Amino acid sequence: MPYQYHLQSNDDLVTPYQEVRAGFVALALERNRKATPFVEQARALKIRVSQIERPQDLLQMRDIRPTLLAASGVSDKAAGHLQEQDKVDAIEGLIQNFLEPAGENFVEELVYRFLLTRGDTLGGSMRNVGGILAERKFARYIISALTLSNTSYKWLDKNSKTWLNQPDDDTDIELRLRGLSWNLEGRNRTFIYNVNVPIVRKNIDICLFGCRQNEIEKNIISNPDIYIALGELKGGIDPAGADEHWKTANSALARIRTAFDQHSLQPYTFFVGSAIEKSMAEEIWHQLNSGILTNAANLTQPDQVASLCAWFIQL
């Protein structure tokens, strides 16, 4: 069985404390990276409004209206549903209720209010940052496995939604990558993140298809015969949420097996997670030994993920 190349017991799946600590540090660094543009915007806002003498003058500064709306507590999404007068009313409410009472410190109050709303925005985007980091890490291991086997690939740019040729320099390619496609020993394979699988009626983290990248269309995705492997990838590192992540993944994997079994098909299923506690590891190990799961790895253990990805590209 493929998991036996990198796992000898359920203990190998358990996330070590030092990796939990390193994971929290990585999340903190990513949070700071994402916060940098907001801090710079706040600095620019302070300089821009320092020219005015009273809060009411802000109503004439139409060029910074989106920023003033943010300081008013209006999110970018909500702003798209407001009429122009609604936006003016929101800014006037900010001025009357918070900036004018702040007196000569109204500029600082405005900056604080702006950062408060942007902090909310950052908090929302950070909820899935563990998943984003996990996707980047897994993609890098797949690319390394392909490079090691001297296999060229195409990659799906999630921004332009187009398939691009393998670059000469693949530095940071994982930041924009949503999928990869290759041909190894005559087998065309394409993997894509986050596919809504019709017969499962659920979004699956990782799907491996037995076709070229230019054949990936809605009618192909609806064909259960095209699926080679499906996997769940959970990047959350907090031990407190580990069990919930596994329950979600395990439920999704069970639905996959049930749905494909109705078509007399048994694609490979696998699980990769960052936070794996002892009880989870025992359950995953049991499923591996029983043939329920085909493969599994702890994302914080490089040897395990490299072994799983070497198996993955050979399917």
Residue, then its C-alpha position, 0 to 999 in steps of 0.5 A: m500500500p502506498y502509505q507504507y512508504h512513509l508511515q509505520s504507525n498511527d504515531d507518525l501521523v500525529t502533528p509534533y508540538q514544534e510543528v504546531r508552533a511553527g504553523f502559528v508563526a507562519l500564520a502570523l507572518e501571513r497575517n502581517r503580510k496581508a495587513t501591510p497594504f491596509v497600514e500603508q493606506a492608513r498612512a496615506l489617508k492621514i497625510r491626505v486629510s491632514q490638509i483640512e481643518r474640519p471634518q465637514d470638509l471630508l464631504q468635498m473629497r470625492d477622490i477618497r470616498p471609498t476610504l471614507l466609506a470604509a472608515s464609516g464601517v461600510s464594507d466594500k461588498a456593502a458599498g456596491h449595494l448603496q446608492e450615492q445618497d446612502k454613501v453620503d449619509a454614511i459618511e455624514g454619520l461618521i463625521q457627526n457621531f465620531l469625528e466632530p466629537a474628537g475635536e482637533n484629533f479627528v484625523e487620528e479618529l478617522v484613521y483608527r476607524f478606517l483600520l477598524t473596518r479593514g481589520d474586520t476585512l482582514g479577519g474574514s480573509m484570514r479565516n481560510v488562510g490555513g487552507i490557502l497556505a496548504e494549497r501552496k505547499f501541496a502544489r510545491y511538492i507536486i511540482s517538485a515530484l514532476t521536476l524530479s521525474n523530468t516531467s513537463y507540465k502546464w499550470l492553471d493560473k487562478n487569476s487569468k483562469t488560463w492554462l500556461n506552459q511550464p515557466d523557466d523560473d517557477t519561483d512563487i508559481e504556487l501563489r497563483l496556481r489552481g491546477l497542474s496537468w502533465n503526461l507521464e508514461g503515456r498517461n494524461r493527468t490533470f489535477i485541480y483544486n476545489v472542484n464541485v463534483p456533480i455526482v457528489r454534490k460537494n466541493i472537493d479539495i483536490c481532484l485528479f482527472g485522467c485527461r488533458q487540461n484542454e479537455i476539462e469542461k463541465n461535461i467531462i467533470s460530470n463524467p464519473d469515469i474521468y476521476i482518478a483520485l479525490g482528496e481532502l486537504k486541511g491546512g488549519i494548524d490549531p489543535a483545538g479545531a483539528d477534530e472538526h477538520w477531520k470530521t468534515a474531511n471524513s464526511a466528504l470522503a465517505r460521500i465520495r466513496t458512496a457516490f462513486d460506488q453507485h457507478s461501480l467505481q472506486p477512485y483513490t481517496f486520500f487525506v492530507g492535514s496539518a493538525i492531526e491529533k492522536s485520536m484522529a491519527e488512530e482513525i486515519w490509520h484504521q481506515l488506511n489498514s482497512g483499505i477505506l483510505t488509499n493514502a494519507a500524510n501529515l502536511t507538516q512532515p516533508d518526507q510524508v508529503a513528498s512520498l504521497c505526491a510521488w505516488f500521486i503523479q504516478l497514478 
